Amino acid sequence: MRHIKRRLEWIRNGLFWRTFILLTFLTTASMVAWFASYSIVERGPQSEQLAAQIVSVVTITRAALTHSAPEMRRELLFDLASNEGIRIYPREETDTVQEPEDNVFLTTLRDHVKQALDEDTRFASSVNGVNGFWISFRIEDDDYWLMLDRGRINSTTGLQWLGWGSIALSLSLMGAAFISTLINQPLARLTAAARAIAKGARPDTLPEAGPTEIREANRSFNQMVADLERVESDRTLILAGISHDLRTPLARMQLEVELAHLSEEARAGMQADLVQMDAIIGQFLDYAKPSDPGNFEVVDLSALIADAAAAASRASTVHVTSHIADNVNVMGIGTELQRVTLNLIENARRYGRKAGDEFTEMEISCRTEGSNAVVEILDHGDGVPEADIDRLLRPFTRLDSARGQANGAGLGLAIVNRIILRHKGKLILRNREGGGLMARITLPLPDRPRAPRRNTNHAAPKEQTA
């Protein structure tokens, strides 16, 4: 139901459908207005022209019968019927007459004919069961019927108008769809490129062609992508330089601390500070480190998660329950995915224990759902305030009351999220029912099965409680 509502919302707000519906409405309204105008404007002249033709036929026929020799009238009537489609019959009081249908066109036509011939002129659509367009006229004291083929007086029917209108509307709808596609396609391409950037991927260069507005927008977007790549490269270079420049004096300070005459407590404190500084520098480098999708290979995610679960279960203060499916493979860089798993497990180990508990309870699972591999790491701690969950994935975020890095730069979960995005995946954090936090990772499965690269560590059992 939610999917249907989302689809309807997309149709209602989508540019393609808005443009298509607008063009369809304008085209339909124009067609209706044109048909109405044509019907109103052409009805009068058309009925007058047809009435003049009928009056001419009646007048000429009556004159021919009046002035022809009696012995030639039979041959004349035969010629009129065979060549002109005009039949003459005597009018009798016993004739079964069916009045013609009452519509605006025929009413106007009858009025014009009566004005030209006689007010007593009668019309019929059928006489004695014979269908046609029947008109009465008089020669001296004798009354006659003149019958014409209905094809001469039939105007365009409603069914014909409907057929022509349907054809015109169908062509208009196809044109509206084509125009909407031309309008929507550049924007859809721009949207896809923006989404690729949001996922950490490099989009294809947008074509700098077409209308001036689209061409300028694509050129500006391509320039922005190039600038972002240059900024990313410069940042990586700067951080690498900082690492080189800072770690050398840090190593010298570490040596000096070892050789200095200090108390054990002071030496331990200074060494801890130096280790923390080195770790923070490492976090900066991990966050800024680029990854090349060309280096992706098939990774045995099942073995990688099993190794991480086994390593976590060896801690005396952690209880790990694992549910790991076999042969779950993804495309990626094994070392980065391993770092992701270890970071999340370490995060759960640090902050997943409630006050007063002796052990940290942790659940780790790995399975496939549709075309994705799903990894979930759950703990039974106090969780995170709902208002702060989204902030956890932002860089340099530290939540004292939640799960930020107590002794770091606040980049742990930001690094995890960045790596997952580079692997075209998604990281979701949410509180569990009953307490605790769940970290859910979704990664796309490879299109074609390949021989995975397995981790060299020993895999944990599929169902394990330590």
Contacts in CASP RR format, 6 or more apart in sequence:
PFRMAT RR
TARGET T0000
AUTHOR 0000-0000-0000
METHOD contacts of the structure
MODEL  1
MRHIKRRLEWIRNGLFWRTFILLTFLTTASMVAWFASYSIVERGPQSEQL
AAQIVSVVTITRAALTHSAPEMRRELLFDLASNEGIRIYPREETDTVQEP
EDNVFLTTLRDHVKQALDEDTRFASSVNGVNGFWISFRIEDDDYWLMLDR
GRINSTTGLQWLGWGSIALSLSLMGAAFISTLINQPLARLTAAARAIAKG
ARPDTLPEAGPTEIREANRSFNQMVADLERVESDRTLILAGISHDLRTPL
ARMQLEVELAHLSEEARAGMQADLVQMDAIIGQFLDYAKPSDPGNFEVVD
LSALIADAAAAASRASTVHVTSHIADNVNVMGIGTELQRVTLNLIENARR
YGRKAGDEFTEMEISCRTEGSNAVVEILDHGDGVPEADIDRLLRPFTRLD
SARGQANGAGLGLAIVNRIILRHKGKLILRNREGGGLMARITLPLPDRPR
APRRNTNHAAPKEQTA
11 17 0 8 1.000
15 180 0 8 1.000
15 183 0 8 1.000
15 184 0 8 1.000
15 187 0 8 1.000
16 180 0 8 1.000
16 181 0 8 1.000
16 183 0 8 1.000
16 184 0 8 1.000
17 180 0 8 1.000
19 176 0 8 1.000
19 179 0 8 1.000
19 180 0 8 1.000
19 183 0 8 1.000
19 184 0 8 1.000
20 176 0 8 1.000
20 177 0 8 1.000
20 180 0 8 1.000
23 172 0 8 1.000
23 175 0 8 1.000
23 176 0 8 1.000
23 179 0 8 1.000
23 180 0 8 1.000
24 172 0 8 1.000
24 173 0 8 1.000
24 176 0 8 1.000
27 169 0 8 1.000
27 172 0 8 1.000
27 173 0 8 1.000
27 176 0 8 1.000
28 169 0 8 1.000
28 172 0 8 1.000
31 165 0 8 1.000
31 168 0 8 1.000
31 169 0 8 1.000
31 172 0 8 1.000
35 161 0 8 1.000
35 165 0 8 1.000
43 104 0 8 1.000
43 105 0 8 1.000
43 108 0 8 1.000
44 108 0 8 1.000
46 105 0 8 1.000
46 155 0 8 1.000
47 105 0 8 1.000
47 108 0 8 1.000
47 109 0 8 1.000
47 112 0 8 1.000
48 112 0 8 1.000
50 109 0 8 1.000
50 152 0 8 1.000
50 153 0 8 1.000
51 109 0 8 1.000
51 112 0 8 1.000
51 113 0 8 1.000
51 116 0 8 1.000
52 112 0 8 1.000
52 116 0 8 1.000
53 152 0 8 1.000
54 109 0 8 1.000
54 113 0 8 1.000
54 135 0 8 1.000
54 148 0 8 1.000
54 153 0 8 1.000
55 112 0 8 1.000
55 113 0 8 1.000
55 116 0 8 1.000
55 117 0 8 1.000
57 84 0 8 1.000
57 86 0 8 1.000
57 146 0 8 1.000
57 148 0 8 1.000
58 117 0 8 1.000
58 135 0 8 1.000
58 137 0 8 1.000
58 146 0 8 1.000
59 117 0 8 1.000
61 80 0 8 1.000
61 86 0 8 1.000
61 88 0 8 1.000
61 137 0 8 1.000
61 146 0 8 1.000
62 137 0 8 1.000
62 139 0 8 1.000
64 76 0 8 1.000
64 80 0 8 1.000
65 73 0 8 1.000
65 76 0 8 1.000
65 88 0 8 1.000
65 139 0 8 1.000
66 139 0 8 1.000
68 76 0 8 1.000
77 87 0 8 1.000
77 88 0 8 1.000
80 86 0 8 1.000
80 87 0 8 1.000
80 88 0 8 1.000
81 87 0 8 1.000
85 148 0 8 1.000
85 149 0 8 1.000
86 146 0 8 1.000
86 147 0 8 1.000
86 148 0 8 1.000
87 146 0 8 1.000
87 147 0 8 1.000
88 144 0 8 1.000
88 145 0 8 1.000
88 146 0 8 1.000
88 147 0 8 1.000
89 127 0 8 1.000
89 144 0 8 1.000
89 145 0 8 1.000
89 147 0 8 1.000
90 142 0 8 1.000
90 143 0 8 1.000
90 144 0 8 1.000
90 145 0 8 1.000
91 136 0 8 1.000
91 143 0 8 1.000
91 144 0 8 1.000
91 145 0 8 1.000
95 127 0 8 1.000
95 128 0 8 1.000
95 145 0 8 1.000
96 126 0 8 1.000
96 127 0 8 1.000
96 128 0 8 1.000
96 129 0 8 1.000
97 122 0 8 1.000
97 124 0 8 1.000
97 126 0 8 1.000
97 127 0 8 1.000
97 134 0 8 1.000
98 124 0 8 1.000
98 125 0 8 1.000
98 126 0 8 1.000
98 127 0 8 1.000
98 129 0 8 1.000
99 123 0 8 1.000
99 124 0 8 1.000
99 125 0 8 1.000
100 106 0 8 1.000
100 110 0 8 1.000
100 123 0 8 1.000
100 124 0 8 1.000
100 125 0 8 1.000
100 133 0 8 1.000
101 125 0 8 1.000
105 155 0 8 1.000
109 153 0 8 1.000
110 123 0 8 1.000
113 121 0 8 1.000
113 123 0 8 1.000
113 135 0 8 1.000
114 121 0 8 1.000
117 137 0 8 1.000
118 137 0 8 1.000
118 138 0 8 1.000
120 136 0 8 1.000
121 135 0 8 1.000
121 136 0 8 1.000
121 137 0 8 1.000
122 134 0 8 1.000
122 135 0 8 1.000
122 136 0 8 1.000
123 133 0 8 1.000
123 134 0 8 1.000
123 135 0 8 1.000
123 136 0 8 1.000
124 134 0 8 1.000
124 145 0 8 1.000
125 131 0 8 1.000
125 132 0 8 1.000
125 133 0 8 1.000
125 134 0 8 1.000
126 132 0 8 1.000
126 134 0 8 1.000
127 134 0 8 1.000
127 145 0 8 1.000
127 147 0 8 1.000
130 147 0 8 1.000
131 150 0 8 1.000
132 147 0 8 1.000
132 148 0 8 1.000
132 149 0 8 1.000
132 150 0 8 1.000
133 147 0 8 1.000
133 148 0 8 1.000
133 149 0 8 1.000
133 150 0 8 1.000
133 152 0 8 1.000
133 153 0 8 1.000
134 145 0 8 1.000
134 146 0 8 1.000
134 147 0 8 1.000
135 145 0 8 1.000
135 146 0 8 1.000
135 147 0 8 1.000
135 148 0 8 1.000
136 143 0 8 1.000
136 144 0 8 1.000
136 145 0 8 1.000
136 146 0 8 1.000
137 143 0 8 1.000
137 144 0 8 1.000
137 146 0 8 1.000
138 144 0 8 1.000
186 210 0 8 1.000
186 214 0 8 1.000
186 217 0 8 1.000
186 218 0 8 1.000
189 206 0 8 1.000
190 206 0 8 1.000
190 217 0 8 1.000
190 218 0 8 1.000
190 221 0 8 1.000
192 203 0 8 1.000
193 203 0 8 1.000
193 204 0 8 1.000
193 206 0 8 1.000
193 221 0 8 1.000
193 225 0 8 1.000
194 203 0 8 1.000
194 221 0 8 1.000
196 202 0 8 1.000
196 203 0 8 1.000
197 203 0 8 1.000
197 225 0 8 1.000
197 228 0 8 1.000
199 421 0 8 1.000
199 424 0 8 1.000
199 425 0 8 1.000
200 418 0 8 1.000
200 421 0 8 1.000
200 422 0 8 1.000
201 293 0 8 1.000
201 422 0 8 1.000
201 424 0 8 1.000
202 225 0 8 1.000
202 229 0 8 1.000
203 225 0 8 1.000
205 222 0 8 1.000
205 225 0 8 1.000
206 218 0 8 1.000
206 221 0 8 1.000
206 222 0 8 1.000
207 218 0 8 1.000
208 215 0 8 1.000
208 218 0 8 1.000
208 219 0 8 1.000
208 222 0 8 1.000
209 215 0 8 1.000
232 288 0 8 1.000
232 290 0 8 1.000
233 290 0 8 1.000
235 288 0 8 1.000
236 288 0 8 1.000
236 289 0 8 1.000
236 290 0 8 1.000
239 284 0 8 1.000
239 285 0 8 1.000
239 288 0 8 1.000
240 285 0 8 1.000
242 281 0 8 1.000
242 284 0 8 1.000
243 281 0 8 1.000
243 282 0 8 1.000
243 284 0 8 1.000
243 285 0 8 1.000
246 277 0 8 1.000
246 281 0 8 1.000
247 278 0 8 1.000
247 281 0 8 1.000
250 274 0 8 1.000
250 277 0 8 1.000
250 278 0 8 1.000
253 274 0 8 1.000
254 271 0 8 1.000
254 274 0 8 1.000
257 267 0 8 1.000
257 270 0 8 1.000
257 271 0 8 1.000
257 274 0 8 1.000
258 267 0 8 1.000
260 267 0 8 1.000
262 270 0 8 1.000
276 407 0 8 1.000
276 408 0 8 1.000
279 407 0 8 1.000
279 408 0 8 1.000
280 408 0 8 1.000
280 409 0 8 1.000
283 408 0 8 1.000
283 409 0 8 1.000
283 410 0 8 1.000
283 411 0 8 1.000
283 412 0 8 1.000
283 415 0 8 1.000
284 409 0 8 1.000
284 411 0 8 1.000
286 339 0 8 1.000
286 411 0 8 1.000
286 415 0 8 1.000
287 395 0 8 1.000
287 411 0 8 1.000
287 414 0 8 1.000
287 415 0 8 1.000
287 418 0 8 1.000
291 333 0 8 1.000
291 336 0 8 1.000
291 419 0 8 1.000
291 422 0 8 1.000
293 422 0 8 1.000
295 333 0 8 1.000
296 331 0 8 1.000
296 332 0 8 1.000
296 333 0 8 1.000
296 423 0 8 1.000
297 331 0 8 1.000
297 332 0 8 1.000
297 333 0 8 1.000
297 334 0 8 1.000
297 453 0 8 1.000
298 329 0 8 1.000
298 330 0 8 1.000
298 331 0 8 1.000
298 332 0 8 1.000
298 446 0 8 1.000
298 450 0 8 1.000
298 451 0 8 1.000
298 452 0 8 1.000
298 453 0 8 1.000
299 329 0 8 1.000
299 330 0 8 1.000
299 331 0 8 1.000
299 332 0 8 1.000
299 333 0 8 1.000
299 334 0 8 1.000
299 337 0 8 1.000
299 452 0 8 1.000
299 453 0 8 1.000
300 327 0 8 1.000
300 328 0 8 1.000
300 329 0 8 1.000
300 452 0 8 1.000
300 453 0 8 1.000
300 454 0 8 1.000
300 455 0 8 1.000
301 328 0 8 1.000
301 329 0 8 1.000
301 330 0 8 1.000
301 337 0 8 1.000
301 366 0 8 1.000
301 373 0 8 1.000
301 375 0 8 1.000
301 443 0 8 1.000
302 324 0 8 1.000
302 325 0 8 1.000
302 326 0 8 1.000
302 327 0 8 1.000
302 328 0 8 1.000
302 329 0 8 1.000
302 366 0 8 1.000
302 459 0 8 1.000
303 454 0 8 1.000
303 455 0 8 1.000
303 459 0 8 1.000
304 334 0 8 1.000
304 337 0 8 1.000
304 338 0 8 1.000
304 341 0 8 1.000
304 455 0 8 1.000
305 322 0 8 1.000
305 324 0 8 1.000
305 341 0 8 1.000
305 364 0 8 1.000
305 366 0 8 1.000
305 375 0 8 1.000
306 322 0 8 1.000
306 324 0 8 1.000
306 366 0 8 1.000
306 459 0 8 1.000
306 460 0 8 1.000
306 461 0 8 1.000
306 462 0 8 1.000
307 338 0 8 1.000
307 455 0 8 1.000
307 457 0 8 1.000
307 458 0 8 1.000
307 459 0 8 1.000
307 460 0 8 1.000
308 338 0 8 1.000
308 341 0 8 1.000
308 342 0 8 1.000
308 345 0 8 1.000
308 364 0 8 1.000
309 320 0 8 1.000
309 322 0 8 1.000
309 324 0 8 1.000
309 345 0 8 1.000
309 364 0 8 1.000
309 460 0 8 1.000
309 464 0 8 1.000
310 457 0 8 1.000
310 458 0 8 1.000
310 459 0 8 1.000
310 460 0 8 1.000
310 464 0 8 1.000
311 342 0 8 1.000
311 345 0 8 1.000
311 457 0 8 1.000
312 318 0 8 1.000
312 320 0 8 1.000
312 345 0 8 1.000
312 349 0 8 1.000
312 362 0 8 1.000
312 364 0 8 1.000
313 319 0 8 1.000
313 320 0 8 1.000
313 322 0 8 1.000
313 460 0 8 1.000
313 464 0 8 1.000
313 466 0 8 1.000
314 466 0 8 1.000
315 349 0 8 1.000
317 353 0 8 1.000
317 358 0 8 1.000
317 359 0 8 1.000
317 360 0 8 1.000
318 349 0 8 1.000
318 359 0 8 1.000
318 360 0 8 1.000
318 362 0 8 1.000
318 466 0 8 1.000
319 359 0 8 1.000
319 360 0 8 1.000
319 361 0 8 1.000
319 362 0 8 1.000
319 465 0 8 1.000
319 466 0 8 1.000
320 362 0 8 1.000
320 363 0 8 1.000
320 364 0 8 1.000
320 464 0 8 1.000
320 465 0 8 1.000
320 466 0 8 1.000
321 361 0 8 1.000
321 362 0 8 1.000
321 363 0 8 1.000
321 364 0 8 1.000
321 464 0 8 1.000
321 465 0 8 1.000
322 363 0 8 1.000
322 364 0 8 1.000
322 365 0 8 1.000
322 460 0 8 1.000
322 461 0 8 1.000
322 462 0 8 1.000
322 463 0 8 1.000
322 464 0 8 1.000
323 363 0 8 1.000
323 364 0 8 1.000
323 365 0 8 1.000
323 366 0 8 1.000
323 367 0 8 1.000
323 462 0 8 1.000
323 463 0 8 1.000
324 364 0 8 1.000
324 365 0 8 1.000
324 366 0 8 1.000
324 367 0 8 1.000
324 460 0 8 1.000
324 462 0 8 1.000
325 366 0 8 1.000
325 367 0 8 1.000
325 368 0 8 1.000
325 462 0 8 1.000
326 462 0 8 1.000
328 366 0 8 1.000
328 367 0 8 1.000
328 368 0 8 1.000
328 373 0 8 1.000
329 373 0 8 1.000
329 445 0 8 1.000
329 446 0 8 1.000
329 449 0 8 1.000
329 450 0 8 1.000
329 452 0 8 1.000
330 337 0 8 1.000
330 373 0 8 1.000
330 423 0 8 1.000
330 443 0 8 1.000
330 444 0 8 1.000
330 445 0 8 1.000
330 446 0 8 1.000
331 423 0 8 1.000
331 444 0 8 1.000
331 446 0 8 1.000
332 423 0 8 1.000
333 423 0 8 1.000
334 453 0 8 1.000
334 455 0 8 1.000
336 419 0 8 1.000
336 422 0 8 1.000
336 423 0 8 1.000
337 419 0 8 1.000
337 423 0 8 1.000
338 455 0 8 1.000
339 415 0 8 1.000
339 416 0 8 1.000
339 419 0 8 1.000
340 416 0 8 1.000
340 419 0 8 1.000
340 420 0 8 1.000
340 441 0 8 1.000
341 375 0 8 1.000
341 377 0 8 1.000
343 412 0 8 1.000
343 413 0 8 1.000
343 415 0 8 1.000
343 416 0 8 1.000
344 377 0 8 1.000
344 416 0 8 1.000
344 439 0 8 1.000
344 441 0 8 1.000
345 362 0 8 1.000
345 364 0 8 1.000
345 377 0 8 1.000
347 403 0 8 1.000
347 412 0 8 1.000
347 413 0 8 1.000
347 439 0 8 1.000
348 360 0 8 1.000
348 362 0 8 1.000
348 377 0 8 1.000
348 378 0 8 1.000
348 379 0 8 1.000
348 437 0 8 1.000
348 439 0 8 1.000
349 360 0 8 1.000
349 362 0 8 1.000
350 403 0 8 1.000
350 406 0 8 1.000
351 379 0 8 1.000
351 381 0 8 1.000
351 382 0 8 1.000
351 383 0 8 1.000
351 402 0 8 1.000
351 403 0 8 1.000
351 404 0 8 1.000
351 437 0 8 1.000
352 360 0 8 1.000
352 361 0 8 1.000
352 362 0 8 1.000
352 379 0 8 1.000
352 380 0 8 1.000
352 381 0 8 1.000
352 382 0 8 1.000
352 383 0 8 1.000
352 436 0 8 1.000
352 437 0 8 1.000
353 359 0 8 1.000
353 360 0 8 1.000
353 361 0 8 1.000
353 379 0 8 1.000
353 380 0 8 1.000
353 381 0 8 1.000
354 380 0 8 1.000
354 381 0 8 1.000
354 382 0 8 1.000
355 382 0 8 1.000
357 380 0 8 1.000
360 379 0 8 1.000
360 380 0 8 1.000
361 379 0 8 1.000
361 380 0 8 1.000
362 377 0 8 1.000
362 378 0 8 1.000
362 379 0 8 1.000
362 380 0 8 1.000
363 376 0 8 1.000
363 377 0 8 1.000
363 378 0 8 1.000
363 379 0 8 1.000
364 375 0 8 1.000
364 376 0 8 1.000
364 377 0 8 1.000
364 378 0 8 1.000
365 374 0 8 1.000
365 375 0 8 1.000
365 376 0 8 1.000
366 373 0 8 1.000
366 374 0 8 1.000
366 375 0 8 1.000
366 376 0 8 1.000
367 373 0 8 1.000
367 374 0 8 1.000
368 374 0 8 1.000
368 445 0 8 1.000
369 442 0 8 1.000
370 445 0 8 1.000
371 444 0 8 1.000
371 445 0 8 1.000
372 442 0 8 1.000
372 443 0 8 1.000
372 444 0 8 1.000
372 445 0 8 1.000
373 442 0 8 1.000
373 443 0 8 1.000
373 444 0 8 1.000
373 445 0 8 1.000
374 440 0 8 1.000
374 441 0 8 1.000
374 442 0 8 1.000
375 440 0 8 1.000
375 441 0 8 1.000
375 443 0 8 1.000
376 438 0 8 1.000
376 439 0 8 1.000
376 440 0 8 1.000
376 441 0 8 1.000
377 438 0 8 1.000
377 439 0 8 1.000
378 432 0 8 1.000
378 436 0 8 1.000
378 437 0 8 1.000
378 438 0 8 1.000
378 439 0 8 1.000
379 436 0 8 1.000
379 437 0 8 1.000
380 432 0 8 1.000
380 435 0 8 1.000
380 436 0 8 1.000
381 435 0 8 1.000
381 436 0 8 1.000
381 437 0 8 1.000
382 435 0 8 1.000
382 436 0 8 1.000
383 402 0 8 1.000
383 403 0 8 1.000
383 431 0 8 1.000
383 432 0 8 1.000
383 435 0 8 1.000
383 436 0 8 1.000
383 437 0 8 1.000
384 392 0 8 1.000
384 399 0 8 1.000
384 402 0 8 1.000
384 403 0 8 1.000
384 429 0 8 1.000
384 431 0 8 1.000
384 437 0 8 1.000
385 401 0 8 1.000
385 402 0 8 1.000
386 431 0 8 1.000
388 399 0 8 1.000
388 401 0 8 1.000
388 402 0 8 1.000
389 429 0 8 1.000
389 430 0 8 1.000
389 431 0 8 1.000
391 397 0 8 1.000
391 399 0 8 1.000
392 399 0 8 1.000
392 402 0 8 1.000
392 403 0 8 1.000
392 404 0 8 1.000
392 413 0 8 1.000
392 429 0 8 1.000
393 413 0 8 1.000
393 414 0 8 1.000
393 417 0 8 1.000
393 427 0 8 1.000
393 429 0 8 1.000
394 414 0 8 1.000
395 410 0 8 1.000
395 411 0 8 1.000
395 414 0 8 1.000
396 409 0 8 1.000
396 410 0 8 1.000
396 411 0 8 1.000
396 414 0 8 1.000
397 404 0 8 1.000
397 410 0 8 1.000
397 413 0 8 1.000
397 414 0 8 1.000
398 404 0 8 1.000
398 405 0 8 1.000
398 406 0 8 1.000
398 408 0 8 1.000
398 410 0 8 1.000
400 406 0 8 1.000
403 413 0 8 1.000
403 437 0 8 1.000
404 410 0 8 1.000
404 413 0 8 1.000
405 411 0 8 1.000
405 412 0 8 1.000
413 429 0 8 1.000
416 427 0 8 1.000
417 427 0 8 1.000
420 426 0 8 1.000
420 427 0 8 1.000
420 441 0 8 1.000
420 443 0 8 1.000
421 427 0 8 1.000
423 443 0 8 1.000
424 443 0 8 1.000
424 444 0 8 1.000
425 441 0 8 1.000
425 442 0 8 1.000
425 443 0 8 1.000
425 444 0 8 1.000
426 441 0 8 1.000
426 442 0 8 1.000
427 439 0 8 1.000
427 440 0 8 1.000
427 441 0 8 1.000
428 439 0 8 1.000
428 440 0 8 1.000
428 442 0 8 1.000
429 437 0 8 1.000
429 438 0 8 1.000
429 439 0 8 1.000
429 440 0 8 1.000
430 437 0 8 1.000
430 438 0 8 1.000
430 440 0 8 1.000
431 437 0 8 1.000
431 438 0 8 1.000
432 438 0 8 1.000
END
